[in-house]
Structures are given as C-alpha cells and as structure tokens.
Amino acid sequence: MASSNSESNVAAADAITLLLHNQHAICAAIEEITTWLSGNGAGNAAVNAEAAMETLDKNAQGITEAIYRLRQS
C-alpha cells in the first residue's frame, strides 16, 4: 500500500511540475509583452502585467515547495 501511495505522489508531483513549467512559460511571455508595452507608451498596462508576473513568481515558489513535499513522502 505504501508503494502505491508513493507512486501516486510521484505521479502528482510530475503533473504539478509540468504545470509549473507552463507557469514559467506564461511568465516569460508576459515579461516579453511587458517590455513591448513599456516601449510603446502603454505604461499603465505594463504595470498591470508586472503585477501579474509578481503573482506568478510568488505562486511558483509555493508550487515548488509542494512538489518537494510530494516527492519526499
């Protein structure tokens, strides 16, 4: 039974890792858009995009910690 639980945790950690990679890709895309917005006079939109990136970064840390906990159990 413990092996099955461990395998489930690994599978969950693998799936969450893929979501984390997607989150990093989304953040990179937003960063590119933010740079473009800033360079084209859309400062207010750029500020909003930067706030979104901060949220992604903050949540990425929590997701990373959850992945580590799953892999350790």
CHARMM-style PDB file with segment names, atoms N, HN, CA, C and O in Angstrom:
ATOM      1  N   MET     1       0.824  -1.199   0.000  1.00  0.00      PROA
ATOM      2  CA  MET     1       0.000   0.000   0.000  1.00  0.00      PROA
ATOM      3  C   MET     1       0.864   1.256   0.000  1.00  0.00      PROA
ATOM      4  O   MET     1       0.538   2.229  -0.680  1.00  0.00      PROA
ATOM      5  N   ALA     2       1.957   1.246   0.753  1.00  0.00      PROA
ATOM      6  HN  ALA     2       2.222   0.456   1.306  1.00  0.00      PROA
ATOM      7  CA  ALA     2       2.824   2.420   0.800  1.00  0.00      PROA
ATOM      8  C   ALA     2       3.428   2.708  -0.558  1.00  0.00      PROA
ATOM      9  O   ALA     2       3.607   3.867  -0.933  1.00  0.00      PROA
ATOM     10  N   SER     3       3.745   1.641  -1.305  1.00  0.00      PROA
ATOM     11  HN  SER     3       3.599   0.700  -1.000  1.00  0.00      PROA
ATOM     12  CA  SER     3       4.316   1.821  -2.629  1.00  0.00      PROA
ATOM     13  C   SER     3       3.326   2.507  -3.562  1.00  0.00      PROA
ATOM     14  O   SER     3       3.704   3.379  -4.345  1.00  0.00      PROA
ATOM     15  N   SER     4       2.066   2.115  -3.477  1.00  0.00      PROA
ATOM     16  HN  SER     4       1.759   1.406  -2.841  1.00  0.00      PROA
ATOM     17  CA  SER     4       1.031   2.722  -4.302  1.00  0.00      PROA
ATOM     18  C   SER     4       0.870   4.200  -3.981  1.00  0.00      PROA
ATOM     19  O   SER     4       0.728   5.024  -4.885  1.00  0.00      PROA
ATOM     20  N   ASN     5       0.892   4.537  -2.690  1.00  0.00      PROA
ATOM     21  HN  ASN     5       1.007   3.867  -1.956  1.00  0.00      PROA
ATOM     22  CA  ASN     5       0.793   5.933  -2.264  1.00  0.00      PROA
ATOM     23  C   ASN     5       1.997   6.716  -2.772  1.00  0.00      PROA
ATOM     24  O   ASN     5       1.858   7.844  -3.246  1.00  0.00      PROA
ATOM     25  N   SER     6       3.169   6.120  -2.671  1.00  0.00      PROA
ATOM     26  HN  SER     6       3.283   5.204  -2.285  1.00  0.00      PROA
ATOM     27  CA  SER     6       4.390   6.774  -3.139  1.00  0.00      PROA
ATOM     28  C   SER     6       4.332   6.992  -4.653  1.00  0.00      PROA
ATOM     29  O   SER     6       4.726   8.049  -5.146  1.00  0.00      PROA
ATOM     30  N   GLU     7       3.845   5.998  -5.381  1.00  0.00      PROA
ATOM     31  HN  GLU     7       3.525   5.140  -4.980  1.00  0.00      PROA
ATOM     32  CA  GLU     7       3.712   6.130  -6.835  1.00  0.00      PROA
ATOM     33  C   GLU     7       2.704   7.217  -7.189  1.00  0.00      PROA
ATOM     34  O   GLU     7       2.898   7.964  -8.148  1.00  0.00      PROA
ATOM     35  N   SER     8       1.635   7.299  -6.418  1.00  0.00      PROA
ATOM     36  HN  SER     8       1.477   6.691  -5.640  1.00  0.00      PROA
ATOM     37  CA  SER     8       0.644   8.359  -6.646  1.00  0.00      PROA
ATOM     38  C   SER     8       1.244   9.731  -6.390  1.00  0.00      PROA
ATOM     39  O   SER     8       0.982  10.679  -7.130  1.00  0.00      PROA
ATOM     40  N   ASN     9       2.053   9.836  -5.336  1.00  0.00      PROA
ATOM     41  HN  ASN     9       2.266   9.066  -4.735  1.00  0.00      PROA
ATOM     42  CA  ASN     9       2.707  11.113  -5.032  1.00  0.00      PROA
ATOM     43  C   ASN     9       3.668  11.517  -6.138  1.00  0.00      PROA
ATOM     44  O   ASN     9       3.741  12.690  -6.506  1.00  0.00      PROA
ATOM     45  N   VAL    10       4.409  10.543  -6.669  1.00  0.00      PROA
ATOM     46  HN  VAL    10       4.350   9.590  -6.370  1.00  0.00      PROA
ATOM     47  CA  VAL    10       5.344  10.841  -7.758  1.00  0.00      PROA
ATOM     48  C   VAL    10       4.575  11.292  -8.996  1.00  0.00      PROA
ATOM     49  O   VAL    10       4.965  12.254  -9.658  1.00  0.00      PROA
ATOM     50  N   ALA    11       3.484  10.595  -9.308  1.00  0.00      PROA
ATOM     51  HN  ALA    11       3.168   9.814  -8.770  1.00  0.00      PROA
ATOM     52  CA  ALA    11       2.668  10.974 -10.472  1.00  0.00      PROA
ATOM     53  C   ALA    11       2.087  12.380 -10.293  1.00  0.00      PROA
ATOM     54  O   ALA    11       2.073  13.180 -11.229  1.00  0.00      PROA
ATOM     55  N   ALA    12       1.612  12.669  -9.090  1.00  0.00      PROA
ATOM     56  HN  ALA    12       1.624  12.019  -8.329  1.00  0.00      PROA
ATOM     57  CA  ALA    12       1.073  14.011  -8.821  1.00  0.00      PROA
ATOM     58  C   ALA    12       2.174  15.060  -8.929  1.00  0.00      PROA
ATOM     59  O   ALA    12       1.969  16.125  -9.512  1.00  0.00      PROA
ATOM     60  N   ALA    13       3.339  14.758  -8.369  1.00  0.00      PROA
ATOM     61  HN  ALA    13       3.506  13.893  -7.896  1.00  0.00      PROA
ATOM     62  CA  ALA    13       4.458  15.702  -8.436  1.00  0.00      PROA
ATOM     63  C   ALA    13       4.881  15.933  -9.882  1.00  0.00      PROA
ATOM     64  O   ALA    13       5.193  17.060 -10.265  1.00  0.00      PROA
ATOM     65  N   ASP    14       4.892  14.871 -10.690  1.00  0.00      PROA
ATOM     66  HN  ASP    14       4.638  13.955 -10.379  1.00  0.00      PROA
ATOM     67  CA  ASP    14       5.242  15.016 -12.107  1.00  0.00      PROA
ATOM     68  C   ASP    14       4.246  15.923 -12.830  1.00  0.00      PROA
ATOM     69  O   ASP    14       4.642  16.786 -13.614  1.00  0.00      PROA
ATOM     70  N   ALA    15       2.957  15.726 -12.567  1.00  0.00      PROA
ATOM     71  HN  ALA    15       2.635  15.025 -11.930  1.00  0.00      PROA
ATOM     72  CA  ALA    15       1.929  16.548 -13.211  1.00  0.00      PROA
ATOM     73  C   ALA    15       2.036  18.008 -12.766  1.00  0.00      PROA
ATOM     74  O   ALA    15       1.923  18.921 -13.584  1.00  0.00      PROA
ATOM     75  N   ILE    16       2.249  18.219 -11.485  1.00  0.00      PROA
ATOM     76  HN  ILE    16       2.341  17.478 -10.820  1.00  0.00      PROA
ATOM     77  CA  ILE    16       2.366  19.586 -10.971  1.00  0.00      PROA
ATOM     78  C   ILE    16       3.630  20.247 -11.510  1.00  0.00      PROA
ATOM     79  O   ILE    16       3.648  21.454 -11.751  1.00  0.00      PROA
ATOM     80  N   THR    17       4.682  19.462 -11.697  1.00  0.00      PROA
ATOM     81  HN  THR    17       4.668  18.481 -11.501  1.00  0.00      PROA
ATOM     82  CA  THR    17       5.913  20.002 -12.276  1.00  0.00      PROA
ATOM     83  C   THR    17       5.654  20.531 -13.683  1.00  0.00      PROA
ATOM     84  O   THR    17       6.156  21.593 -14.052  1.00  0.00      PROA
ATOM     85  N   LEU    18       4.876  19.797 -14.461  1.00  0.00      PROA
ATOM     86  HN  LEU    18       4.468  18.935 -14.161  1.00  0.00      PROA
ATOM     87  CA  LEU    18       4.533  20.268 -15.808  1.00  0.00      PROA
ATOM     88  C   LEU    18       3.731  21.570 -15.746  1.00  0.00      PROA
ATOM     89  O   LEU    18       3.945  22.478 -16.549  1.00  0.00      PROA
ATOM     90  N   LEU    19       2.813  21.651 -14.791  1.00  0.00      PROA
ATOM     91  HN  LEU    19       2.639  20.914 -14.138  1.00  0.00      PROA
ATOM     92  CA  LEU    19       2.063  22.902 -14.621  1.00  0.00      PROA
ATOM     93  C   LEU    19       2.986  24.049 -14.226  1.00  0.00      PROA
ATOM     94  O   LEU    19       2.807  25.181 -14.673  1.00  0.00      PROA
ATOM     95  N   LEU    20       3.965  23.752 -13.393  1.00  0.00      PROA
ATOM     96  HN  LEU    20       4.110  22.832 -13.030  1.00  0.00      PROA
ATOM     97  CA  LEU    20       4.930  24.782 -13.001  1.00  0.00      PROA
ATOM     98  C   LEU    20       5.729  25.256 -14.207  1.00  0.00      PROA
ATOM     99  O   LEU    20       5.982  26.452 -14.352  1.00  0.00      PROA
ATOM    100  N   HSD    21       6.128  24.323 -15.078  1.00  0.00      PROA
ATOM    101  HN  HSD    21       5.922  23.352 -14.961  1.00  0.00      PROA
ATOM    102  CA  HSD    21       6.844  24.714 -16.299  1.00  0.00      PROA
ATOM    103  C   HSD    21       5.960  25.603 -17.175  1.00  0.00      PROA
ATOM    104  O   HSD    21       6.435  26.573 -17.765  1.00  0.00      PROA
ATOM    105  N   ASN    22       4.671  25.263 -17.255  1.00  0.00      PROA
ATOM    106  HN  ASN    22       4.285  24.475 -16.776  1.00  0.00      PROA
ATOM    107  CA  ASN    22       3.745  26.119 -18.005  1.00  0.00      PROA
ATOM    108  C   ASN    22       3.662  27.506 -17.379  1.00  0.00      PROA
ATOM    109  O   ASN    22       3.621  28.513 -18.086  1.00  0.00      PROA
ATOM    110  N   GLN    23       3.638  27.552 -16.057  1.00  0.00      PROA
ATOM    111  HN  GLN    23       3.671  26.734 -15.483  1.00  0.00      PROA
ATOM    112  CA  GLN    23       3.564  28.840 -15.365  1.00  0.00      PROA
ATOM    113  C   GLN    23       4.803  29.680 -15.674  1.00  0.00      PROA
ATOM    114  O   GLN    23       4.697  30.888 -15.887  1.00  0.00      PROA
ATOM    115  N   HSD    24       5.971  29.048 -15.700  1.00  0.00      PROA
ATOM    116  HN  HSD    24       6.057  28.067 -15.527  1.00  0.00      PROA
ATOM    117  CA  HSD    24       7.198  29.783 -16.035  1.00  0.00      PROA
ATOM    118  C   HSD    24       7.133  30.313 -17.473  1.00  0.00      PROA
ATOM    119  O   HSD    24       7.571  31.430 -17.749  1.00  0.00      PROA
ATOM    120  N   ALA    25       6.586  29.506 -18.379  1.00  0.00      PROA
ATOM    121  HN  ALA    25       6.231  28.599 -18.155  1.00  0.00      PROA
ATOM    122  CA  ALA    25       6.472  29.939 -19.774  1.00  0.00      PROA
ATOM    123  C   ALA    25       5.511  31.119 -19.900  1.00  0.00      PROA
ATOM    124  O   ALA    25       5.775  32.064 -20.644  1.00  0.00      PROA
ATOM    125  N   ILE    26       4.410  31.062 -19.180  1.00  0.00      PROA
ATOM    126  HN  ILE    26       4.196  30.294 -18.576  1.00  0.00      PROA
ATOM    127  CA  ILE    26       3.446  32.174 -19.198  1.00  0.00      PROA
ATOM    128  C   ILE    26       4.103  33.440 -18.651  1.00  0.00      PROA
ATOM    129  O   ILE    26       3.918  34.527 -19.199  1.00  0.00      PROA
ATOM    130  N   CYS    27       4.858  33.298 -17.585  1.00  0.00      PROA
ATOM    131  HN  CYS    27       5.008  32.416 -17.140  1.00  0.00      PROA
ATOM    132  CA  CYS    27       5.538  34.458 -17.004  1.00  0.00      PROA
ATOM    133  C   CYS    27       6.528  35.057 -18.004  1.00  0.00      PROA
ATOM    134  O   CYS    27       6.624  36.277 -18.130  1.00  0.00      PROA
ATOM    135  N   ALA    28       7.261  34.201 -18.710  1.00  0.00      PROA
ATOM    136  HN  ALA    28       7.183  33.209 -18.607  1.00  0.00      PROA
ATOM    137  CA  ALA    28       8.214  34.689 -19.711  1.00  0.00      PROA
ATOM    138  C   ALA    28       7.492  35.437 -20.828  1.00  0.00      PROA
ATOM    139  O   ALA    28       7.973  36.465 -21.305  1.00  0.00      PROA
ATOM    140  N   ALA    29       6.343  34.921 -21.241  1.00  0.00      PROA
ATOM    141  HN  ALA    29       5.952  34.086 -20.853  1.00  0.00      PROA
ATOM    142  CA  ALA    29       5.570  35.593 -22.283  1.00  0.00      PROA
ATOM    143  C   ALA    29       5.058  36.949 -21.800  1.00  0.00      PROA
ATOM    144  O   ALA    29       5.109  37.935 -22.535  1.00  0.00      PROA
ATOM    145  N   ILE    30       4.570  36.992 -20.571  1.00  0.00      PROA
ATOM    146  HN  ILE    30       4.529  36.191 -19.974  1.00  0.00      PROA
ATOM    147  CA  ILE    30       4.096  38.261 -20.010  1.00  0.00      PROA
ATOM    148  C   ILE    30       5.246  39.252 -19.900  1.00  0.00      PROA
ATOM    149  O   ILE    30       5.067  40.448 -20.126  1.00  0.00      PROA
ATOM    150  N   GLU    31       6.422  38.753 -19.553  1.00  0.00      PROA
ATOM    151  HN  GLU    31       6.567  37.781 -19.369  1.00  0.00      PROA
ATOM    152  CA  GLU    31       7.585  39.641 -19.457  1.00  0.00      PROA
ATOM    153  C   GLU    31       7.906  40.265 -20.815  1.00  0.00      PROA
ATOM    154  O   GLU    31       8.214  41.454 -20.898  1.00  0.00      PROA
ATOM    155  N   GLU    32       7.834  39.465 -21.873  1.00  0.00      PROA
ATOM    156  HN  GLU    32       7.583  38.499 -21.805  1.00  0.00      PROA
ATOM    157  CA  GLU    32       8.072  39.994 -23.222  1.00  0.00      PROA
ATOM    158  C   GLU    32       7.020  41.044 -23.588  1.00  0.00      PROA
ATOM    159  O   GLU    32       7.347  42.092 -24.144  1.00  0.00      PROA
ATOM    160  N   ILE    33       5.787  40.759 -23.280  1.00  0.00      PROA
ATOM    161  HN  ILE    33       5.521  39.908 -22.829  1.00  0.00      PROA
ATOM    162  CA  ILE    33       4.702  41.698 -23.579  1.00  0.00      PROA
ATOM    163  C   ILE    33       4.873  42.980 -22.760  1.00  0.00      PROA
ATOM    164  O   ILE    33       4.629  44.079 -23.259  1.00  0.00      PROA
ATOM    165  N   THR    34       5.291  42.831 -21.510  1.00  0.00      PROA
ATOM    166  HN  THR    34       5.489  41.939 -21.106  1.00  0.00      PROA
ATOM    167  CA  THR    34       5.514  43.998 -20.653  1.00  0.00      PROA
ATOM    168  C   THR    34       6.590  44.900 -21.237  1.00  0.00      PROA
ATOM    169  O   THR    34       6.450  46.123 -21.249  1.00  0.00      PROA
ATOM    170  N   THR    35       7.658  44.290 -21.718  1.00  0.00      PROA
ATOM    171  HN  THR    35       7.771  43.297 -21.708  1.00  0.00      PROA
ATOM    172  CA  THR    35       8.737  45.067 -22.345  1.00  0.00      PROA
ATOM    173  C   THR    35       8.205  45.822 -23.556  1.00  0.00      PROA
ATOM    174  O   THR    35       8.508  47.000 -23.747  1.00  0.00      PROA
ATOM    175  N   TRP    36       7.417  45.142 -24.364  1.00  0.00      PROA
ATOM    176  HN  TRP    36       7.170  44.185 -24.209  1.00  0.00      PROA
ATOM    177  CA  TRP    36       6.852  45.786 -25.546  1.00  0.00      PROA
ATOM    178  C   TRP    36       5.909  46.922 -25.148  1.00  0.00      PROA
ATOM    179  O   TRP    36       5.955  48.006 -25.729  1.00  0.00      PROA
ATOM    180  N   LEU    37       5.048  46.666 -24.149  1.00  0.00      PROA
ATOM    181  HN  LEU    37       5.010  45.785 -23.677  1.00  0.00      PROA
ATOM    182  CA  LEU    37       4.122  47.699 -23.697  1.00  0.00      PROA
ATOM    183  C   LEU    37       4.869  48.929 -23.192  1.00  0.00      PROA
ATOM    184  O   LEU    37       4.514  50.062 -23.521  1.00  0.00      PROA
ATOM    185  N   SER    38       5.892  48.698 -22.402  1.00  0.00      PROA
ATOM    186  HN  SER    38       6.180  47.778 -22.135  1.00  0.00      PROA
ATOM    187  CA  SER    38       6.681  49.821 -21.856  1.00  0.00      PROA
ATOM    188  C   SER    38       7.325  50.635 -22.966  1.00  0.00      PROA
ATOM    189  O   SER    38       7.392  51.861 -22.888  1.00  0.00      PROA
ATOM    190  N   GLY    39       7.794  49.956 -23.988  1.00  0.00      PROA
ATOM    191  HN  GLY    39       7.739  48.960 -24.051  1.00  0.00      PROA
ATOM    192  CA  GLY    39       8.467  50.633 -25.087  1.00  0.00      PROA
ATOM    193  C   GLY    39       7.529  51.336 -26.041  1.00  0.00      PROA
ATOM    194  O   GLY    39       7.961  52.122 -26.884  1.00  0.00      PROA
ATOM    195  N   ASN    40       6.240  51.052 -25.909  1.00  0.00      PROA
ATOM    196  HN  ASN    40       5.889  50.413 -25.224  1.00  0.00      PROA
ATOM    197  CA  ASN    40       5.265  51.642 -26.833  1.00  0.00      PROA
ATOM    198  C   ASN    40       4.240  52.527 -26.135  1.00  0.00      PROA
ATOM    199  O   ASN    40       3.127  52.723 -26.625  1.00  0.00      PROA
ATOM    200  N   GLY    41       4.630  53.046 -25.005  1.00  0.00      PROA
ATOM    201  HN  GLY    41       5.533  52.887 -24.607  1.00  0.00      PROA
ATOM    202  CA  GLY    41       3.813  54.053 -24.340  1.00  0.00      PROA
ATOM    203  C   GLY    41       2.601  53.544 -23.579  1.00  0.00      PROA
ATOM    204  O   GLY    41       1.709  54.325 -23.247  1.00  0.00      PROA
ATOM    205  N   ALA    42       2.553  52.273 -23.301  1.00  0.00      PROA
ATOM    206  HN  ALA    42       3.278  51.639 -23.571  1.00  0.00      PROA
ATOM    207  CA  ALA    42       1.411  51.728 -22.564  1.00  0.00      PROA
ATOM    208  C   ALA    42       1.847  51.384 -21.142  1.00  0.00      PROA
ATOM    209  O   ALA    42       1.732  50.241 -20.698  1.00  0.00      PROA
ATOM    210  N   GLY    43       2.341  52.382 -20.450  1.00  0.00      PROA
ATOM    211  HN  GLY    43       2.434  53.310 -20.811  1.00  0.00      PROA
ATOM    212  CA  GLY    43       2.906  52.180 -19.115  1.00  0.00      PROA
ATOM    213  C   GLY    43       1.936  51.595 -18.114  1.00  0.00      PROA
ATOM    214  O   GLY    43       2.323  50.765 -17.291  1.00  0.00      PROA
ATOM    215  N   ASN    44       0.664  52.016 -18.167  1.00  0.00      PROA
ATOM    216  HN  ASN    44       0.349  52.691 -18.835  1.00  0.00      PROA
ATOM    217  CA  ASN    44      -0.320  51.513 -17.214  1.00  0.00      PROA
ATOM    218  C   ASN    44      -0.532  50.007 -17.401  1.00  0.00      PROA
ATOM    219  O   ASN    44      -0.600  49.256 -16.428  1.00  0.00      PROA
ATOM    220  N   ALA    45      -0.634  49.581 -18.648  1.00  0.00      PROA
ATOM    221  HN  ALA    45      -0.579  50.190 -19.439  1.00  0.00      PROA
ATOM    222  CA  ALA    45      -0.799  48.148 -18.934  1.00  0.00      PROA
ATOM    223  C   ALA    45       0.455  47.387 -18.520  1.00  0.00      PROA
ATOM    224  O   ALA    45       0.361  46.260 -18.035  1.00  0.00      PROA
ATOM    225  N   ALA    46       1.615  47.984 -18.705  1.00  0.00      PROA
ATOM    226  HN  ALA    46       1.691  48.900 -19.099  1.00  0.00      PROA
ATOM    227  CA  ALA    46       2.868  47.343 -18.313  1.00  0.00      PROA
ATOM    228  C   ALA    46       2.923  47.133 -16.803  1.00  0.00      PROA
ATOM    229  O   ALA    46       3.389  46.097 -16.330  1.00  0.00      PROA
ATOM    230  N   VAL    47       2.450  48.114 -16.058  1.00  0.00      PROA
ATOM    231  HN  VAL    47       2.072  48.956 -16.442  1.00  0.00      PROA
ATOM    232  CA  VAL    47       2.418  47.993 -14.591  1.00  0.00      PROA
ATOM    233  C   VAL    47       1.508  46.838 -14.178  1.00  0.00      PROA
ATOM    234  O   VAL    47       1.851  46.065 -13.284  1.00  0.00      PROA
ATOM    235  N   ASN    48       0.361  46.721 -14.821  1.00  0.00      PROA
ATOM    236  HN  ASN    48       0.082  47.349 -15.548  1.00  0.00      PROA
ATOM    237  CA  ASN    48      -0.558  45.623 -14.521  1.00  0.00      PROA
ATOM    238  C   ASN    48       0.067  44.271 -14.866  1.00  0.00      PROA
ATOM    239  O   ASN    48      -0.094  43.301 -14.125  1.00  0.00      PROA
ATOM    240  N   ALA    49       0.773  44.212 -15.981  1.00  0.00      PROA
ATOM    241  HN  ALA    49       0.904  45.000 -16.583  1.00  0.00      PROA
ATOM    242  CA  ALA    49       1.436  42.970 -16.377  1.00  0.00      PROA
ATOM    243  C   ALA    49       2.530  42.599 -15.375  1.00  0.00      PROA
ATOM    244  O   ALA    49       2.711  41.424 -15.055  1.00  0.00      PROA
ATOM    245  N   GLU    50       3.256  43.599 -14.884  1.00  0.00      PROA
ATOM    246  HN  GLU    50       3.109  44.553 -15.144  1.00  0.00      PROA
ATOM    247  CA  GLU    50       4.287  43.338 -13.879  1.00  0.00      PROA
ATOM    248  C   GLU    50       3.665  42.786 -12.597  1.00  0.00      PROA
ATOM    249  O   GLU    50       4.247  41.911 -11.956  1.00  0.00      PROA
ATOM    250  N   ALA    51       2.503  43.283 -12.223  1.00  0.00      PROA
ATOM    251  HN  ALA    51       2.030  43.994 -12.743  1.00  0.00      PROA
ATOM    252  CA  ALA    51       1.810  42.765 -11.040  1.00  0.00      PROA
ATOM    253  C   ALA    51       1.425  41.304 -11.250  1.00  0.00      PROA
ATOM    254  O   ALA    51       1.518  40.496 -10.326  1.00  0.00      PROA
ATOM    255  N   ALA    52       0.998  40.967 -12.452  1.00  0.00      PROA
ATOM    256  HN  ALA    52       0.922  41.623 -13.203  1.00  0.00      PROA
ATOM    257  CA  ALA    52       0.653  39.581 -12.758  1.00  0.00      PROA
ATOM    258  C   ALA    52       1.890  38.687 -12.662  1.00  0.00      PROA
ATOM    259  O   ALA    52       1.813  37.566 -12.158  1.00  0.00      PROA
ATOM    260  N   MET    53       3.020  39.184 -13.143  1.00  0.00      PROA
ATOM    261  HN  MET    53       3.082  40.094 -13.553  1.00  0.00      PROA
ATOM    262  CA  MET    53       4.261  38.405 -13.058  1.00  0.00      PROA
ATOM    263  C   MET    53       4.676  38.183 -11.606  1.00  0.00      PROA
ATOM    264  O   MET    53       5.155  37.104 -11.256  1.00  0.00      PROA
ATOM    265  N   GLU    54       4.497  39.184 -10.772  1.00  0.00      PROA
ATOM    266  HN  GLU    54       4.108  40.060 -11.057  1.00  0.00      PROA
ATOM    267  CA  GLU    54       4.823  39.030  -9.349  1.00  0.00      PROA
ATOM    268  C   GLU    54       3.974  37.937  -8.711  1.00  0.00      PROA
ATOM    269  O   GLU    54       4.467  37.149  -7.904  1.00  0.00      PROA
ATOM    270  N   THR    55       2.695  37.895  -9.078  1.00  0.00      PROA
ATOM    271  HN  THR    55       2.294  38.535  -9.733  1.00  0.00      PROA
ATOM    272  CA  THR    55       1.817  36.848  -8.556  1.00  0.00      PROA
ATOM    273  C   THR    55       2.265  35.478  -9.041  1.00  0.00      PROA
ATOM    274  O   THR    55       2.301  34.526  -8.261  1.00  0.00      PROA
ATOM    275  N   LEU    56       2.607  35.368 -10.321  1.00  0.00      PROA
ATOM    276  HN  LEU    56       2.579  36.142 -10.954  1.00  0.00      PROA
ATOM    277  CA  LEU    56       3.099  34.098 -10.854  1.00  0.00      PROA
ATOM    278  C   LEU    56       4.366  33.652 -10.120  1.00  0.00      PROA
ATOM    279  O   LEU    56       4.501  32.479  -9.771  1.00  0.00      PROA
ATOM    280  N   ASP    57       5.283  34.577  -9.890  1.00  0.00      PROA
ATOM    281  HN  ASP    57       5.173  35.530 -10.173  1.00  0.00      PROA
ATOM    282  CA  ASP    57       6.531  34.243  -9.197  1.00  0.00      PROA
ATOM    283  C   ASP    57       6.264  33.780  -7.763  1.00  0.00      PROA
ATOM    284  O   ASP    57       6.848  32.802  -7.297  1.00  0.00      PROA
ATOM    285  N   LYS    58       5.384  34.488  -7.079  1.00  0.00      PROA
ATOM    286  HN  LYS    58       4.910  35.283  -7.457  1.00  0.00      PROA
ATOM    287  CA  LYS    58       5.052  34.133  -5.693  1.00  0.00      PROA
ATOM    288  C   LYS    58       4.429  32.746  -5.635  1.00  0.00      PROA
ATOM    289  O   LYS    58       4.805  31.923  -4.801  1.00  0.00      PROA
ATOM    290  N   ASN    59       3.479  32.493  -6.520  1.00  0.00      PROA
ATOM    291  HN  ASN    59       3.174  33.162  -7.198  1.00  0.00      PROA
ATOM    292  CA  ASN    59       2.818  31.198  -6.532  1.00  0.00      PROA
ATOM    293  C   ASN    59       3.746  30.081  -6.986  1.00  0.00      PROA
ATOM    294  O   ASN    59       3.592  28.941  -6.549  1.00  0.00      PROA
ATOM    295  N   ALA    60       4.693  30.379  -7.842  1.00  0.00      PROA
ATOM    296  HN  ALA    60       4.818  31.306  -8.197  1.00  0.00      PROA
ATOM    297  CA  ALA    60       5.645  29.366  -8.290  1.00  0.00      PROA
ATOM    298  C   ALA    60       6.448  28.823  -7.113  1.00  0.00      PROA
ATOM    299  O   ALA    60       6.749  27.631  -7.062  1.00  0.00      PROA
ATOM    300  N   GLN    61       6.790  29.682  -6.182  1.00  0.00      PROA
ATOM    301  HN  GLN    61       6.545  30.650  -6.223  1.00  0.00      PROA
ATOM    302  CA  GLN    61       7.534  29.231  -5.006  1.00  0.00      PROA
ATOM    303  C   GLN    61       6.694  28.254  -4.184  1.00  0.00      PROA
ATOM    304  O   GLN    61       7.206  27.228  -3.737  1.00  0.00      PROA
ATOM    305  N   GLY    62       5.430  28.555  -3.983  1.00  0.00      PROA
ATOM    306  HN  GLY    62       5.013  29.389  -4.346  1.00  0.00      PROA
ATOM    307  CA  GLY    62       4.546  27.651  -3.248  1.00  0.00      PROA
ATOM    308  C   GLY    62       4.362  26.320  -3.963  1.00  0.00      PROA
ATOM    309  O   GLY    62       4.335  25.266  -3.328  1.00  0.00      PROA
ATOM    310  N   ILE    63       4.238  26.369  -5.272  1.00  0.00      PROA
ATOM    311  HN  ILE    63       4.261  27.225  -5.788  1.00  0.00      PROA
ATOM    312  CA  ILE    63       4.096  25.142  -6.052  1.00  0.00      PROA
ATOM    313  C   ILE    63       5.365  24.302  -5.950  1.00  0.00      PROA
ATOM    314  O   ILE    63       5.297  23.083  -5.795  1.00  0.00      PROA
ATOM    315  N   THR    64       6.517  24.956  -6.038  1.00  0.00      PROA
ATOM    316  HN  THR    64       6.572  25.947  -6.165  1.00  0.00      PROA
ATOM    317  CA  THR    64       7.792  24.246  -5.927  1.00  0.00      PROA
ATOM    318  C   THR    64       7.905  23.546  -4.578  1.00  0.00      PROA
ATOM    319  O   THR    64       8.340  22.397  -4.509  1.00  0.00      PROA
ATOM    320  N   GLU    65       7.522  24.220  -3.523  1.00  0.00      PROA
ATOM    321  HN  GLU    65       7.169  25.153  -3.579  1.00  0.00      PROA
ATOM    322  CA  GLU    65       7.572  23.617  -2.189  1.00  0.00      PROA
ATOM    323  C   GLU    65       6.631  22.416  -2.090  1.00  0.00      PROA
ATOM    324  O   GLU    65       6.979  21.409  -1.474  1.00  0.00      PROA
ATOM    325  N   ALA    66       5.457  22.513  -2.685  1.00  0.00      PROA
ATOM    326  HN  ALA    66       5.174  23.331  -3.186  1.00  0.00      PROA
ATOM    327  CA  ALA    66       4.510  21.393  -2.667  1.00  0.00      PROA
ATOM    328  C   ALA    66       5.060  20.196  -3.434  1.00  0.00      PROA
ATOM    329  O   ALA    66       4.884  19.051  -3.017  1.00  0.00      PROA
ATOM    330  N   ILE    67       5.723  20.462  -4.551  1.00  0.00      PROA
ATOM    331  HN  ILE    67       5.866  21.392  -4.890  1.00  0.00      PROA
ATOM    332  CA  ILE    67       6.334  19.377  -5.330  1.00  0.00      PROA
ATOM    333  C   ILE    67       7.386  18.669  -4.488  1.00  0.00      PROA
ATOM    334  O   ILE    67       7.421  17.439  -4.456  1.00  0.00      PROA
ATOM    335  N   TYR    68       8.240  19.421  -3.809  1.00  0.00      PROA
ATOM    336  HN  TYR    68       8.211  20.420  -3.835  1.00  0.00      PROA
ATOM    337  CA  TYR    68       9.261  18.812  -2.957  1.00  0.00      PROA
ATOM    338  C   TYR    68       8.632  17.947  -1.865  1.00  0.00      PROA
ATOM    339  O   TYR    68       9.107  16.845  -1.589  1.00  0.00      PROA
ATOM    340  N   ARG    69       7.562  18.451  -1.246  1.00  0.00      PROA
ATOM    341  HN  ARG    69       7.177  19.345  -1.471  1.00  0.00      PROA
ATOM    342  CA  ARG    69       6.897  17.674  -0.194  1.00  0.00      PROA
ATOM    343  C   ARG    69       6.321  16.374  -0.750  1.00  0.00      PROA
ATOM    344  O   ARG    69       6.436  15.325  -0.116  1.00  0.00      PROA
ATOM    345  N   LEU    70       5.706  16.434  -1.923  1.00  0.00      PROA
ATOM    346  HN  LEU    70       5.612  17.286  -2.438  1.00  0.00      PROA
ATOM    347  CA  LEU    70       5.161  15.228  -2.541  1.00  0.00      PROA
ATOM    348  C   LEU    70       6.273  14.221  -2.845  1.00  0.00      PROA
ATOM    349  O   LEU    70       6.113  13.023  -2.609  1.00  0.00      PROA
ATOM    350  N   ARG    71       7.380  14.704  -3.360  1.00  0.00      PROA
ATOM    351  HN  ARG    71       7.510  15.676  -3.552  1.00  0.00      PROA
ATOM    352  CA  ARG    71       8.467  13.800  -3.734  1.00  0.00      PROA
ATOM    353  C   ARG    71       9.138  13.191  -2.503  1.00  0.00      PROA
ATOM    354  O   ARG    71       9.708  12.104  -2.592  1.00  0.00      PROA
ATOM    355  N   GLN    72       9.080  13.866  -1.367  1.00  0.00      PROA
ATOM    356  HN  GLN    72       8.616  14.749  -1.295  1.00  0.00      PROA
ATOM    357  CA  GLN    72       9.697  13.341  -0.159  1.00  0.00      PROA
ATOM    358  C   GLN    72       8.817  12.329   0.564  1.00  0.00      PROA
ATOM    359  O   GLN    72       9.311  11.534   1.364  1.00  0.00      PROA
ATOM    360  N   SER    73       7.512  12.356   0.286  1.00  0.00      PROA
ATOM    361  HN  SER    73       7.110  13.001  -0.364  1.00  0.00      PROA
ATOM    362  CA  SER    73       6.622  11.450   1.021  1.00  0.00      PROA
ATOM    363  C   SER    73       6.441  10.124   0.316  1.00  0.00      PROA
ATOM    364  OT1 SER    73       5.722   9.256   0.809  1.00  0.00      PROA
TER     365      SER     73
END
